[in-house]
Amino acid sequence: MHVRTTALATIAVLAVTLTACSSDKPDSKAAHAAGDSAPVANQPSESRADVRLVWSHTGKDDSGDTSVTYVARVTNPGNSLASVAIDARALDKTGTIVGSGQETLPNIPAHTTLDFLGTLGGSFTQLTGTPEKIDVTQAKDAFGRAGAVEQPMLASSELKLTQGSRDDLFTNDPFSYNLTVKVTNNTHSDLNGMVTQQVILYDAAGQIVGGDSGSSDNAPDNLPAGMSYREQWTGIPAQDKATRAVYTVWEG
């Protein structure tokens, strides 16, 4: 079962073919995503990144509360690992903030792009008005110290995406997907504590149609370097039919 929360760190990109369709928020420029072969050897630096909103969707969760799911496309133009945080704000029609959050992303390798999925509102952090626009920017001096945050990405493989049942959804979206994936600790040290995971769903044209973030039922409390575990997700929401999934997991 997939539990909706946030908490760890690593990235992996895998594609699974299902059925083709179109996205409700087009962005025709496909992302070159950071891969799973970038072990962290040195402390990453806090650097300037290119951040832009590429998709958002406003819906209701199973409690009837309004939430906004968004995807920010973040590019590291530098020559070394980048530690990046972003500010996300939901604005009403007058430009007033009705929901906000600051997210720390996994370390992004040089000259690569990460699609980051975030959520504003919902049952736990309810919006204070009707969202009309989502604004995402890089957070300045987010870490409050020199240097940056080390949140290396983990390797993944054997991803399988299947269409699921709407009964498993926490939202009112029309499509549901299930996912299984193998995660490997490809860093040079044991992994203790939580991980943060996300799945973004794309159609055949490369348009985003949905996704979710959360924690696995099977993430070990201690994962030695080189060892693997399997995750199982159910009820990943989508606005349209998906043909592939991009899965990301990182320590943090």
Secondary structure, DSSP 8 states (H G I E B T S, - for coil): --B-----B--------------SS---S---B--S-----S--EE---EEEEEEEEEEEBTTS-EEEEEEEEEEE-SSS-EE-EEEEEEE-TTS-EEEEEEEE---B-TTEEEEEEEEEESSSS--SS---EEEEEE-TTTTSSSS-----B-EEEEEEEEE--GGG-SB--SEEEEEEEEEE--SSS-EES-EEEEEEEE-TTS-EEEEEEEB-TT--SEE-TT-EEEEEEEEEEESS--SEEEEEEEE-
